[in-house]
Amino acid sequence: MGRSIKTNFKNKWQMWSSVSDSVIYECESKNELVYFIAKEAEYDGKLKAIEEIMNPLFKWMINDSLNFNQNNDQYFEWFKSIQNCETYEEYYSKIDDKYNGLLKELETTITSKD
């Protein structure tokens, strides 16, 4: 996905997406745009962690073999289900809920073995 920034360097800052061929975020200052970019990076990391938990060890080398045996549909179905959010706040909230819930479940399985 290609993204670029369009601005008048005063009060109009936009993030443009080549995928949708449109503005996906607009604000009035460079700092607001940097904040948005940082939030996107944070949530990209959370999405990667969610995928790792929902599809453990998928695409990892295990004993010199690439692990493709697992079904990745569960993560992708969930991910598709959050694409219709109307605001970034709602989108981020759904990611946070899933991330925190999965980590809590995983922590429970780890601590129950002690």
Residue pairs with C-beta under 8 A, 6 or more apart in sequence:
1 17
1 18
1 19
2 17
2 18
2 19
3 15
3 16
3 17
3 18
3 24
4 15
4 16
4 18
5 13
5 14
5 15
5 16
5 33
6 13
6 14
6 16
6 23
7 13
7 14
7 30
11 28
11 29
12 26
12 28
13 26
13 27
13 28
13 29
13 30
13 32
13 33
14 23
14 25
14 26
15 23
15 24
15 25
15 26
15 33
15 36
15 37
16 22
16 23
16 24
17 23
17 24
25 33
25 36
27 33
27 36
39 88
39 92
43 91
43 92
43 95
46 95
46 96
46 99
47 79
47 95
49 99
49 103
50 75
50 78
50 95
50 98
50 99
50 102
51 58
51 72
51 75
52 58
53 102
53 103
53 106
54 74
54 75
54 78
54 102
55 70
55 71
55 72
55 74
55 75
56 70
57 67
57 70
58 67
58 68
58 70
58 72
59 66
59 67
59 68
60 66
60 67
61 67
78 98
82 91
82 94
82 95
85 91
85 94
